[in-house]
């Protein structure tokens, strides 16, 4: 029941999945491990297929989703665990060949938790996408932010203050059928790779 309801809501509000851009980006990056924090339904696999030499680690707090994913992805290079961002042991991964995905995660996490995570993962390729408050947003956008389950939707400046040492890309009205803006933050990933994935020529 949950799966059908989730899929229905996704189709209703999304015109483009956030995971589609994450999946496209993976096509331009060399890696052996993916760490997908808050992987949800693990939708990134709809846009990128990992090979037998790569490993995928999905972390999610919902028991139903973790069990569902374990049954769906039975190959040995797929691993799913019920852990939050603070419980993941990043020391077991080689930063040189690992990429971390945080799709819609930072706006659910307080500043201190983000800072601790970033201090542990300085050398990792990292990409996040989250809702962002911009000065010229209309009333509808702010209203949608109010109904978002995340308690930490920040301004562009607010994200930059916490997520330091990253590059940033403002994505305006890209994913939802309603006015809604997102911010992509990325570290240890080349700008040209991000532009190719987003199919955008002008970089901000």
C-alpha positions in Angstrom: 0.0 0.0 0.0 2.8 2.4 1.0 4.7 1.8 -2.3 1.6 2.5 -4.4 0.8 5.7 -2.5 4.4 6.9 -2.6 4.6 6.3 -6.4 1.3 8.1 -6.9 2.4 11.2 -4.9 5.7 11.3 -6.7 4.0 11.2 -10.1 1.6 13.9 -9.0 4.1 16.5 -7.8 7.3 15.7 -9.8 8.0 16.7 -13.3 11.6 15.5 -13.0 13.2 13.4 -10.3 16.1 14.8 -8.2 17.7 11.4 -8.6 17.7 11.8 -12.4 20.4 14.5 -12.2 22.3 12.5 -9.6 22.1 9.5 -11.9 23.3 11.5 -14.9 26.2 12.8 -12.9 27.3 9.3 -12.0 27.8 8.6 -15.7 30.6 11.2 -15.9 32.5 10.2 -12.7 34.8 7.4 -12.0 34.1 5.5 -8.8 33.8 2.1 -7.2 31.4 2.9 -4.3 28.2 4.9 -4.0 27.1 5.9 -0.6 23.4 7.0 -0.9 22.3 8.6 2.4 18.6 8.6 2.8 18.2 6.5 -0.3 14.4 6.2 0.0 13.2 3.9 -2.8 16.7 4.0 -4.3 15.4 5.8 -7.4 18.9 6.7 -8.6 19.0 3.2 -10.2 16.3 4.3 -12.6 18.9 6.6 -14.2 22.2 4.9 -13.7 23.0 1.2 -13.7 26.0 0.1 -11.6 28.3 -2.6 -13.0 29.6 -5.7 -11.2 32.8 -3.9 -10.2 30.9 -1.2 -8.4 29.2 -1.3 -5.1 26.1 0.6 -3.8 25.5 1.3 -0.2 22.0 2.6 0.6 21.2 4.0 4.1 17.6 4.6 5.1 15.7 4.9 8.4 12.5 3.4 7.2 12.3 -0.3 8.0 9.8 -1.0 5.3 12.0 0.6 2.6 15.2 -1.2 3.8 13.5 -4.6 3.7 11.9 -3.9 0.4 15.2 -2.8 -1.2 17.0 -5.9 0.2 14.4 -8.1 -1.6 14.6 -6.1 -4.8 18.3 -5.8 -5.1 19.7 -9.2 -4.3 23.1 -9.0 -6.0 26.2 -9.0 -3.8 27.3 -5.5 -4.7 24.1 -3.9 -3.2 24.0 -3.2 0.5 21.2 -1.6 2.5 21.2 -0.6 6.2 19.0 1.2 8.6 21.4 4.0 9.7 21.3 7.7 10.0 24.1 10.0 8.8 25.8 10.0 12.2 25.9 6.2 12.3 27.7 5.6 9.0 31.4 4.5 9.3 33.0 6.4 6.5 36.5 5.2 7.5 35.7 1.8 5.8 35.5 3.5 2.4 38.3 4.9 0.2 37.6 8.5 -0.5 39.5 8.3 -3.9 36.9 6.0 -5.4 33.7 6.8 -3.5 30.9 9.2 -4.1 28.4 10.3 -1.5 24.8 11.3 -2.5 22.5 13.3 -0.3 19.4 13.9 -2.3 16.9 15.9 -0.2 18.7 15.3 3.1 20.4 18.4 4.4 17.2 20.3 4.8 16.2 17.6 7.4 19.4 17.9 9.4 20.6 20.6 11.9 23.7 22.6 11.3 26.0 20.8 13.8 25.2 17.4 12.4 26.1 18.6 8.9 29.3 20.1 10.1 30.4 16.8 11.7 29.5 14.9 8.6 31.5 17.3 6.4 34.5 17.0 8.6 34.5 13.2 8.2 34.1 13.3 4.4 36.4 16.1 3.3 38.2 14.0 0.6 35.0 12.3 -0.8 33.3 13.2 -3.9 30.0 14.6 -2.5 26.8 16.0 -4.1 23.6 17.2 -2.4 20.3 18.6 -3.6 17.9 20.5 -1.3 15.2 23.0 -1.3 16.6 26.6 -1.0 15.1 29.9 0.1 15.8 32.7 -2.5 15.1 36.5 -2.1 12.7 36.7 -5.1 10.6 33.6 -4.4 6.8 34.0 -4.7 4.1 33.2 -2.1 3.4 29.8 -3.5 7.0 28.6 -3.1 7.1 29.8 0.5 3.8 28.1 1.2 5.1 24.8 -0.2 8.2 25.2 2.0 5.9 25.5 5.0 4.4 22.1 4.2 7.7 20.4 3.6 8.7 17.9 6.3 12.2 19.3 6.5 12.7 21.7 9.4 15.9 23.2 8.1 15.3 24.7 4.6 17.9 27.4 4.4 18.7 30.4 2.3 21.4 30.2 -0.3 23.7 32.1 2.1 22.7 29.8 5.0 23.8 26.7 3.1 27.0 28.3 2.0 27.8 29.3 5.6 27.5 25.6 6.7 28.5 23.7 3.6 31.9 25.2 3.1 34.4 24.3 0.4 31.8 23.3 -2.1 30.6 24.6 -5.5 27.0 25.5 -5.8 24.4 25.4 -8.5 20.9 27.0 -8.2 18.2 24.9 -9.9 15.1 26.9 -10.4 11.7 25.2 -10.8 13.5 22.1 -12.2 11.9 19.2 -10.4 8.3 20.0 -9.2 5.2 20.9 -11.1 4.9 23.8 -8.7 7.3 26.8 -8.2 10.0 25.3 -6.1 13.8 26.0 -6.1 16.7 23.7 -5.2 20.4 24.1 -4.5 23.0 21.6 -5.7 26.2 21.5 -3.7 29.2 19.5 -4.8 32.7 18.9 -3.7 35.7 17.2 -5.4 33.7 17.0 -8.6 34.6 19.1 -11.7 32.1 21.8 -12.8 32.1 20.5 -16.4 30.9 17.1 -15.2 28.0 18.8 -13.3 27.2 20.9 -16.4 27.1 17.8 -18.6 24.9 16.0 -16.2 22.5 18.9 -15.9 22.8 19.7 -19.6 23.3 23.3 -18.7 25.8 25.6 -20.5 25.8 28.6 -18.3 27.2 27.9 -14.8 26.5 29.9 -11.7 
